[in-house]
Every structure is written in C-alpha cells, then in structure tokens.
C-alpha cells in the first residue's frame, strides 16, 4: 500500500510539474516576433507533378534555364487545383521534375495574378519515416530505458524551441540562456532515465560543472583570439536579425558550443558516476578516497574516446571548409589565422576542456555524496 501511495504521489507531482511547465511555456512564448521578411501574398503548398510542358535539357545533356511543369495541388486549401509552374535549375532552390514527383510550390501574388514556382522536392515524408524508424529502434533496443531516452530527446527539442529561442529573443544573453536550458535538459534526462538517486545527483552536478567549464573556456578562447559570433560565415544574415531584435548574435557561437558538447559531457559524467555507485554498493567499506581513484581510472578510459568523438563531430560538420583549404593549398599563416579554422579549433578545444575536467568532478561527487547523505544513518 505504501508503494502504491508513493507511485500515486510521484504521478501526481509529475502531472502537476508538466502542467505548470506547459502553462509557463505557453505564456512565455506569447512574444511578438519582428517582421523581417514580407510574406504577404506568398503561399507554400504541396503538389504533385502531372506533366512536363517544357523541359530544359540541352543537346549535350546539360540543363539550362527553367522547366515548365503542370502541377496538381494536394494541400487542404485548393486541393485538386491544376496549375502551371516554373521549376528553376538551381542547387539550393528548384529541382529537376518528373511526372509523379512530390514537390513544394510557392505561389507569389504579383498585382492581381499569382506566379507559381517549384521551391523544392517534398522531403517531409522520408524525414518522418526515418525519424520514426530511429525512435522505434531506440525503444526496441533500449527497452524501457530506450522509451525514456526517446521522451528525454523530445523534451530536449521542446526546451530548445520553446525556452531557449524565446529567452534570447527577449534579450537574455545566449550563453546564459544556453546554460539554463542545458541544465534543465540534462537534469530531466538523467532523472528520467536513472531516477532521482545519489548517482543521478552526482552526474547532474558534474555535468553542470563541465558545461560551465566549457562556457568559460570558449569565452576565454574567444577573448584572447578575438573570435566571436561576428566572425561566422553567415554573419550578414545574423547581423540583420540582431539589428531588428534583442538577440546578441555575437554570443550565439558560444551557445552552440555548449549545446554541442552537452551530450558528451553528460555521457562521461553518467559513466563515471554509475561505475563508482556500483563499487560503493558492492563494497560499502571502501573509503571515499578509494572510490575517487576508481572513478578517475574509469574516467580516463572514457575521456579519450569522448574527446575524440566531439572533435571528430566538429571536423565532420565543417569538412567542406577543410577540403577547400586543403585543395587551395593555403599558406600556414593564412590557414591558422583564418576565422573559420580558429572557430573550429575553439569549438573542439572548449568542448574537450569540459569533457576532461568532468572526470574529476564526477569522480569526486559520486565518491563523496553517498557518505554525505548516509552520515546520520
């Protein structure tokens, strides 16, 4: 009966907490966004290609100019309507149409007329399918913890969209907003998967410490190398956003570093805390100092692979930049002092600092906390 009461109380508290969070996010997102792009008279809609009225294939097989295609709208509005559209031959917009292909069309109002253009391939269904397969595999392979991991992942994206973005739009510094959002995400994720235990508390404290270390490292690196969010490749578009909102675009780069290294820091903190917890359970006579040394040994094994994972992730994300620099055979002084290479090194180093120093933090917290909470027993 006591167990049932505890479960009931836990369910009630969870429901109340979720309801309160939902109400808060609902009102917190009631924010007026500035109109940066005039979208009046422009409508996106799903359509299928019925016929190619005029192709753009040349005699040599190259495609030059636009295709003229016949489309059938499939959206709720104007479903079944037949219209003629241009399909540009571009790498970023437009596509090579074939009968039966699903596309997205833009209808732009010019005076009293509408001009129809193929925006791109309709990729929504393949994206939904692959995301569904990912979630199903996560739940099947992970079992109950896999289901909890999927819930935690969905919760993380909810926090990014409905908490982090409104925070920076309201004028909160992006680094501070990233620290707050990361703390909420990691606390929820760890507690959801492992419950609120001493092991989870140690991992949470160590992860928060690692995130703060990464934040300080990134800001220090940026200060001494004079690098910030104003040195990224898409700064012109970001500057326009910054001029029309309260967002500090110079800190967005540093906030992105914190989100990028959050998963790796959380993993290593949980690995070390779990190992020390198991040692303490199986041998309660071990002193905190011995547990700390054991945690450090486990952390050293995981630290190298985690740092490599983070650095390789940043390298893979910017592979195009590295390929161009390699092919152009840039001089060393130009390469090492370029904004793009400096930013990539800053991301890798700042994140790795957080991973490395999370090891002693998680070893210390997981070794000391059990004795602290059991002190009076």
MITIMI-962835 format. One record per residue (C-alpha): residue number from 1; residue in three letters; x, y, z. Coordinates in pm, whole numbers, always signed. Layout:
# MITIMI-962835
(node NUM,"Ala",(X,Y,Z))
...
# end
This chain:
# MITIMI-962835
(node 1,"Unk",(+0,+0,+0))
(node 2,"Unk",(+285,+235,+81))
(node 3,"Unk",(+441,+161,-255))
(node 4,"Unk",(+113,+240,-432))
(node 5,"Unk",(+85,+567,-241))
(node 6,"Unk",(+440,+659,-337))
(node 7,"Unk",(+372,+580,-702))
(node 8,"Unk",(+47,+779,-693))
(node 9,"Unk",(+223,+1074,-532))
(node 10,"Unk",(+500,+1059,-790))
(node 11,"Unk",(+247,+1053,-1076))
(node 12,"Unk",(+52,+1347,-929))
(node 13,"Unk",(+369,+1551,-882))
(node 14,"Unk",(+483,+1470,-1236))
(node 15,"Unk",(+147,+1571,-1385))
(node 16,"Unk",(+142,+1894,-1184))
(node 17,"Unk",(+500,+1972,-1284))
(node 18,"Unk",(+429,+1908,-1653))
(node 19,"Unk",(+109,+2112,-1639))
(node 20,"Unk",(+289,+2401,-1471))
(node 21,"Unk",(+574,+2385,-1723))
(node 22,"Unk",(+327,+2374,-2011))
(node 23,"Unk",(+137,+2679,-1883))
(node 24,"Unk",(+463,+2868,-1828))
(node 25,"Unk",(+595,+2788,-2178))
(node 26,"Unk",(+260,+2883,-2334))
(node 27,"Unk",(+262,+3230,-2183))
(node 28,"Unk",(+640,+3268,-2218))
(node 29,"Unk",(+609,+3212,-2594))
(node 30,"Unk",(+349,+3488,-2632))
(node 31,"Unk",(+607,+3719,-2781))
(node 32,"Unk",(+579,+3943,-3085))
(node 33,"Unk",(+837,+3849,-3345))
(node 34,"Unk",(+955,+4127,-3577))
(node 35,"Unk",(+860,+4101,-3944))
(node 36,"Unk",(+1199,+4052,-4109))
(node 37,"Unk",(+1063,+3917,-4439))
(node 38,"Unk",(+741,+4022,-4606))
(node 39,"Unk",(+547,+3700,-4674))
(node 40,"Unk",(+218,+3865,-4771))
(node 41,"Unk",(+82,+3712,-5089))
(node 42,"Unk",(+321,+3415,-5075))
(node 43,"Unk",(+187,+3065,-5011))
(node 44,"Unk",(+371,+2732,-4982))
(node 45,"Unk",(+175,+2421,-5079))
(node 46,"Unk",(+228,+2052,-5153))
(node 47,"Unk",(+177,+1941,-5512))
(node 48,"Unk",(+244,+1651,-5748))
(node 49,"Unk",(+389,+1683,-6098))
(node 50,"Unk",(+140,+1580,-6367))
(node 51,"Unk",(+331,+1666,-6682))
(node 52,"Unk",(+648,+1833,-6810))
(node 53,"Unk",(+523,+2100,-7050))
(node 54,"Unk",(+868,+2230,-7145))
(node 55,"Unk",(+1195,+2063,-7048))
(node 56,"Unk",(+1531,+2235,-7009))
(node 57,"Unk",(+1756,+1954,-7133))
(node 58,"Unk",(+2006,+2065,-7399))
(node 59,"Unk",(+2151,+1853,-7678))
(node 60,"Unk",(+2464,+1780,-7473))
(node 61,"Unk",(+2254,+1659,-7180))
(node 62,"Unk",(+2305,+1969,-6965))
(node 63,"Unk",(+2011,+2151,-6811))
(node 64,"Unk",(+1989,+2527,-6864))
(node 65,"Unk",(+1706,+2752,-6758))
(node 66,"Unk",(+1371,+2651,-6610))
(node 67,"Unk",(+1132,+2365,-6665))
(node 68,"Unk",(+766,+2448,-6718))
(node 69,"Unk",(+553,+2186,-6544))
(node 70,"Unk",(+189,+2111,-6475))
(node 71,"Unk",(+110,+2059,-6107))
(node 72,"Unk",(-183,+1934,-5902))
(node 73,"Unk",(-215,+2085,-5555))
(node 74,"Unk",(-255,+1837,-5267))
(node 75,"Unk",(-293,+2063,-4963))
(node 76,"Unk",(-614,+2127,-4773))
(node 77,"Unk",(-660,+2462,-4948))
(node 78,"Unk",(-730,+2446,-5322))
(node 79,"Unk",(-683,+2067,-5322))
(node 80,"Unk",(-703,+1924,-5672))
(node 81,"Unk",(-637,+2257,-5844))
(node 82,"Unk",(-430,+2226,-6163))
(node 83,"Unk",(-173,+2497,-6228))
(node 84,"Unk",(+134,+2572,-6436))
(node 85,"Unk",(+465,+2646,-6264))
(node 86,"Unk",(+832,+2712,-6336))
(node 87,"Unk",(+1095,+2484,-6186))
(node 88,"Unk",(+1435,+2660,-6166))
(node 89,"Unk",(+1754,+2464,-6228))
(node 90,"Unk",(+1931,+2553,-5903))
(node 91,"Unk",(+2135,+2372,-5638))
(node 92,"Unk",(+1959,+2544,-5345))
(node 93,"Unk",(+1613,+2604,-5491))
(node 94,"Unk",(+1413,+2421,-5755))
(node 95,"Unk",(+1463,+2069,-5880))
(node 96,"Unk",(+1451,+1851,-6190))
(node 97,"Unk",(+1086,+1747,-6208))
(node 98,"Unk",(+947,+1416,-6334))
(node 99,"Unk",(+582,+1310,-6365))
(node 100,"Unk",(+452,+1177,-6033))
(node 101,"Unk",(+715,+1358,-5823))
(node 102,"Unk",(+601,+1524,-5499))
(node 103,"Unk",(+715,+1887,-5475))
(node 104,"Unk",(+661,+2205,-5276))
(node 105,"Unk",(+538,+2504,-5473))
(node 106,"Unk",(+543,+2877,-5395))
(node 107,"Unk",(+252,+3088,-5513))
(node 108,"Unk",(+351,+3456,-5513))
(node 109,"Unk",(+94,+3728,-5575))
(node 110,"Unk",(+205,+3990,-5828))
(node 111,"Unk",(-66,+4251,-5868))
(node 112,"Unk",(-386,+4058,-5928))
(node 113,"Unk",(-205,+3748,-6061))
(node 114,"Unk",(-28,+3455,-5896))
(node 115,"Unk",(+312,+3332,-6015))
(node 116,"Unk",(+379,+2966,-5931))
(node 117,"Unk",(+732,+2829,-5878))
(node 118,"Unk",(+861,+2489,-5767))
(node 119,"Unk",(+1052,+2553,-5443))
(node 120,"Unk",(+1197,+2205,-5388))
(node 121,"Unk",(+1128,+1835,-5354))
(node 122,"Unk",(+875,+1742,-5085))
(node 123,"Unk",(+1105,+1572,-4834))
(node 124,"Unk",(+864,+1566,-4541))
(node 125,"Unk",(+754,+1202,-4573))
(node 126,"Unk",(+1107,+1047,-4591))
(node 127,"Unk",(+1210,+1265,-4296))
(node 128,"Unk",(+910,+1148,-4090))
(node 129,"Unk",(+979,+785,-4182))
(node 130,"Unk",(+1347,+794,-4081))
(node 131,"Unk",(+1267,+977,-3757))
(node 132,"Unk",(+1002,+716,-3678))
(node 133,"Unk",(+1244,+431,-3751))
(node 134,"Unk",(+1502,+594,-3522))
(node 135,"Unk",(+1254,+626,-3235))
(node 136,"Unk",(+1126,+269,-3284))
(node 137,"Unk",(+1480,+127,-3286))
(node 138,"Unk",(+1567,+332,-2977))
(node 139,"Unk",(+1266,+189,-2793))
(node 140,"Unk",(+1312,-171,-2915))
(node 141,"Unk",(+1684,-196,-2844))
(node 142,"Unk",(+1679,+15,-2528))
(node 143,"Unk",(+1362,-131,-2379))
(node 144,"Unk",(+1205,+81,-2102))
(node 145,"Unk",(+1516,+299,-2083))
(node 146,"Unk",(+1501,+343,-2459))
(node 147,"Unk",(+1146,+475,-2427))
(node 148,"Unk",(+1262,+713,-2154))
(node 149,"Unk",(+1553,+822,-2376))
(node 150,"Unk",(+1311,+899,-2659))
(node 151,"Unk",(+1094,+1104,-2423))
(node 152,"Unk",(+1404,+1289,-2297))
(node 153,"Unk",(+1512,+1362,-2654))
(node 154,"Unk",(+1171,+1505,-2743))
(node 155,"Unk",(+1176,+1709,-2423))
(node 156,"Unk",(+1519,+1847,-2520))
(node 157,"Unk",(+1388,+1979,-2852))
(node 158,"Unk",(+1086,+2128,-2676))
(node 159,"Unk",(+1325,+2317,-2447))
(node 160,"Unk",(+1533,+2440,-2739))
(node 161,"Unk",(+1234,+2567,-2936))
(node 162,"Unk",(+1001,+2690,-2663))
(node 163,"Unk",(+1253,+2804,-2399))
(node 164,"Unk",(+1594,+2887,-2548))
(node 165,"Unk",(+1471,+3075,-2855))
(node 166,"Unk",(+1217,+3290,-2663))
(node 167,"Unk",(+1482,+3363,-2399))
(node 168,"Unk",(+1732,+3508,-2646))
(node 169,"Unk",(+1452,+3688,-2831))
(node 170,"Unk",(+1358,+3855,-2502))
(node 171,"Unk",(+1716,+3978,-2459))
(node 172,"Unk",(+1874,+3710,-2239))
(node 173,"Unk",(+2242,+3658,-2324))
(node 174,"Unk",(+2265,+3343,-2543))
(node 175,"Unk",(+2537,+3189,-2323))
(node 176,"Unk",(+2325,+3234,-2008))
(node 177,"Unk",(+2018,+3101,-2192))
(node 178,"Unk",(+2220,+2800,-2312))
(node 179,"Unk",(+2343,+2723,-1959))
(node 180,"Unk",(+1988,+2742,-1818))
(node 181,"Unk",(+1843,+2530,-2100))
(node 182,"Unk",(+2127,+2276,-2080))
(node 183,"Unk",(+2084,+2242,-1703))
(node 184,"Unk",(+1712,+2176,-1743))
(node 185,"Unk",(+1769,+1927,-2025))
(node 186,"Unk",(+2045,+1731,-1850))
(node 187,"Unk",(+1860,+1722,-1517))
(node 188,"Unk",(+1542,+1593,-1680))
(node 189,"Unk",(+1727,+1342,-1899))
(node 190,"Unk",(+1937,+1192,-1619))
(node 191,"Unk",(+1649,+1177,-1369))
(node 192,"Unk",(+1408,+1035,-1625))
(node 193,"Unk",(+1643,+752,-1722))
(node 194,"Unk",(+1802,+677,-1382))
(node 195,"Unk",(+1557,+823,-1131))
(node 196,"Unk",(+1648,+1088,-875))
(node 197,"Unk",(+1921,+899,-691))
(node 198,"Unk",(+2259,+986,-543))
(node 199,"Unk",(+2417,+852,-862))
(node 200,"Unk",(+2198,+1081,-1074))
(node 201,"Unk",(+2268,+1381,-849))
(node 202,"Unk",(+2643,+1327,-882))
(node 203,"Unk",(+2612,+1307,-1262))
(node 204,"Unk",(+2396,+1623,-1271))
(node 205,"Unk",(+2639,+1826,-1061))
(node 206,"Unk",(+2937,+1705,-1263))
(node 207,"Unk",(+2764,+1780,-1595))
(node 208,"Unk",(+2669,+2131,-1485))
(node 209,"Unk",(+3030,+2184,-1381))
(node 210,"Unk",(+3154,+2056,-1717))
(node 211,"Unk",(+2915,+2285,-1906))
(node 212,"Unk",(+3032,+2587,-1704))
(node 213,"Unk",(+3396,+2494,-1774))
(node 214,"Unk",(+3323,+2468,-2148))
(node 215,"Unk",(+3145,+2805,-2140))
(node 216,"Unk",(+3436,+2973,-1962))
(node 217,"Unk",(+3689,+2805,-2195))
(node 218,"Unk",(+3502,+2916,-2508))
(node 219,"Unk",(+3468,+3275,-2384))
(node 220,"Unk",(+3836,+3286,-2281))
(node 221,"Unk",(+3948,+3139,-2616))
(node 222,"Unk",(+3729,+3389,-2800))
(node 223,"Unk",(+3865,+3677,-2593))
(node 224,"Unk",(+4234,+3600,-2649))
(node 225,"Unk",(+4193,+3511,-3019))
(node 226,"Unk",(+3941,+3792,-3084))
(node 227,"Unk",(+3684,+3546,-3219))
(node 228,"Unk",(+3310,+3560,-3164))
(node 229,"Unk",(+2980,+3502,-3338))
(node 230,"Unk",(+3058,+3805,-3554))
(node 231,"Unk",(+3323,+3600,-3737))
(node 232,"Unk",(+3097,+3322,-3867))
(node 233,"Unk",(+3028,+3282,-4239))
(node 234,"Unk",(+2658,+3383,-4225))
(node 235,"Unk",(+2718,+3695,-4016))
(node 236,"Unk",(+2542,+3928,-4263))
(node 237,"Unk",(+2210,+3749,-4213))
(node 238,"Unk",(+2266,+3726,-3837))
(node 239,"Unk",(+2353,+4097,-3817))
(node 240,"Unk",(+2020,+4179,-3980))
(node 241,"Unk",(+1847,+3967,-3715))
(node 242,"Unk",(+2048,+4134,-3438))
(node 243,"Unk",(+1964,+4483,-3562))
(node 244,"Unk",(+1591,+4411,-3552))
(node 245,"Unk",(+1572,+4207,-3230))
(node 246,"Unk",(+1727,+4193,-2882))
(node 247,"Unk",(+1940,+3888,-2976))
(node 248,"Unk",(+2313,+3923,-2907))
(node 249,"Unk",(+2436,+3747,-3221))
(node 250,"Unk",(+2797,+3763,-3102))
(node 251,"Unk",(+2725,+3502,-2833))
(node 252,"Unk",(+2528,+3257,-3048))
(node 253,"Unk",(+2851,+3079,-3146))
(node 254,"Unk",(+2940,+3016,-2780))
(node 255,"Unk",(+2587,+2896,-2700))
(node 256,"Unk",(+2613,+2648,-2987))
(node 257,"Unk",(+2937,+2510,-2843))
(node 258,"Unk",(+2762,+2437,-2511))
(node 259,"Unk",(+2476,+2251,-2681))
(node 260,"Unk",(+2721,+2056,-2900))
(node 261,"Unk",(+2926,+1926,-2607))
(node 262,"Unk",(+2631,+1870,-2368))
(node 263,"Unk",(+2572,+1509,-2474))
(node 264,"Unk",(+2937,+1404,-2445))
(node 265,"Unk",(+2980,+1570,-2104))
(node 266,"Unk",(+2658,+1412,-1979))
(node 267,"Unk",(+2771,+1067,-2101))
(node 268,"Unk",(+3109,+1074,-1929))
(node 269,"Unk",(+2957,+1207,-1604))
(node 270,"Unk",(+2699,+929,-1604))
(node 271,"Unk",(+2957,+659,-1688))
(node 272,"Unk",(+3186,+757,-1402))
(node 273,"Unk",(+2900,+805,-1152))
(node 274,"Unk",(+2748,+466,-1240))
(node 275,"Unk",(+3082,+287,-1201))
(node 276,"Unk",(+3154,+446,-862))
(node 277,"Unk",(+2797,+378,-748))
(node 278,"Unk",(+2829,+7,-832))
(node 279,"Unk",(+3159,-12,-643))
(node 280,"Unk",(+3004,+152,-339))
(node 281,"Unk",(+2701,-81,-347))
(node 282,"Unk",(+2913,-396,-377))
(node 283,"Unk",(+3177,-284,-126))
(node 284,"Unk",(+3041,-34,+123))
(node 285,"Unk",(+3368,-49,+319))
(node 286,"Unk",(+3559,+139,+50))
(node 287,"Unk",(+3656,+490,+157))
(node 288,"Unk",(+3565,+797,-45))
(node 289,"Unk",(+3929,+841,-147))
(node 290,"Unk",(+3942,+488,-290))
(node 291,"Unk",(+3615,+540,-474))
(node 292,"Unk",(+3751,+865,-617))
(node 293,"Unk",(+4062,+693,-754))
(node 294,"Unk",(+3849,+416,-907))
(node 295,"Unk",(+3625,+679,-1068))
(node 296,"Unk",(+3930,+856,-1210))
(node 297,"Unk",(+4053,+530,-1363))
(node 298,"Unk",(+3716,+472,-1530))
(node 299,"Unk",(+3702,+834,-1644))
(node 300,"Unk",(+4047,+817,-1803))
(node 301,"Unk",(+3934,+524,-2017))
(node 302,"Unk",(+3622,+705,-2137))
(node 303,"Unk",(+3775,+1054,-2162))
(node 304,"Unk",(+3990,+984,-2467))
(node 305,"Unk",(+3711,+837,-2677))
(node 306,"Unk",(+3466,+1111,-2575))
(node 307,"Unk",(+3711,+1388,-2668))
(node 308,"Unk",(+3780,+1217,-3000))
(node 309,"Unk",(+3405,+1184,-3061))
(node 310,"Unk",(+3349,+1555,-3002))
(node 311,"Unk",(+3646,+1668,-3213))
(node 312,"Unk",(+3552,+1434,-3499))
(node 313,"Unk",(+3192,+1559,-3486))
(node 314,"Unk",(+3309,+1919,-3528))
(node 315,"Unk",(+3553,+1810,-3800))
(node 316,"Unk",(+3281,+1627,-3990))
(node 317,"Unk",(+3043,+1921,-3963))
(node 318,"Unk",(+3298,+2154,-4122))
(node 319,"Unk",(+3453,+1907,-4367))
(node 320,"Unk",(+3374,+2132,-4664))
(node 321,"Unk",(+3589,+2411,-4515))
(node 322,"Unk",(+3881,+2175,-4454))
(node 323,"Unk",(+3858,+2032,-4809))
(node 324,"Unk",(+3864,+2380,-4966))
(node 325,"Unk",(+4160,+2488,-4753))
(node 326,"Unk",(+4347,+2169,-4842))
(node 327,"Unk",(+4280,+2192,-5217))
(node 328,"Unk",(+4368,+2562,-5233))
(node 329,"Unk",(+4694,+2477,-5050))
(node 330,"Unk",(+4678,+2787,-4832))
(node 331,"Unk",(+4994,+2906,-4653))
(node 332,"Unk",(+5018,+2804,-4288))
(node 333,"Unk",(+5000,+3159,-4153))
(node 334,"Unk",(+4686,+3229,-4355))
(node 335,"Unk",(+4530,+2899,-4251))
(node 336,"Unk",(+4598,+2915,-3876))
(node 337,"Unk",(+4481,+3278,-3858))
(node 338,"Unk",(+4162,+3238,-4062))
(node 339,"Unk",(+3830,+3287,-3882))
(node 340,"Unk",(+3687,+2952,-3990))
(node 341,"Unk",(+3980,+2740,-3869))
(node 342,"Unk",(+4007,+2938,-3546))
(node 343,"Unk",(+3638,+2882,-3473))
(node 344,"Unk",(+3664,+2509,-3541))
(node 345,"Unk",(+3963,+2477,-3308))
(node 346,"Unk",(+3784,+2683,-3041))
(node 347,"Unk",(+3477,+2458,-3058))
(node 348,"Unk",(+3684,+2140,-3028))
(node 349,"Unk",(+3915,+2264,-2752))
(node 350,"Unk",(+3646,+2430,-2538))
(node 351,"Unk",(+3426,+2122,-2552))
(node 352,"Unk",(+3720,+1893,-2474))
(node 353,"Unk",(+3812,+2103,-2169))
(node 354,"Unk",(+3464,+2039,-2035))
(node 355,"Unk",(+3490,+1665,-2101))
(node 356,"Unk",(+3835,+1630,-1942))
(node 357,"Unk",(+3753,+1821,-1624))
(node 358,"Unk",(+3415,+1649,-1587))
(node 359,"Unk",(+3606,+1329,-1499))
(node 360,"Unk",(+3746,+1450,-1163))
(node 361,"Unk",(+3421,+1634,-1090))
(node 362,"Unk",(+3205,+1325,-1141))
(node 363,"Unk",(+3454,+1103,-956))
(node 364,"Unk",(+3457,+1343,-659))
(node 365,"Unk",(+3080,+1393,-640))
(node 366,"Unk",(+2996,+1023,-682))
(node 367,"Unk",(+3257,+923,-420))
(node 368,"Unk",(+3163,+1187,-161))
(node 369,"Unk",(+2784,+1220,-188))
(node 370,"Unk",(+2696,+867,-61))
(node 371,"Unk",(+2889,+931,+262))
(node 372,"Unk",(+2736,+1277,+297))
(node 373,"Unk",(+2376,+1151,+272))
(node 374,"Unk",(+2442,+843,+487))
(node 375,"Unk",(+2630,+1039,+752))
(node 376,"Unk",(+2345,+1039,+1003))
(node 377,"Unk",(+2238,+679,+944))
# end
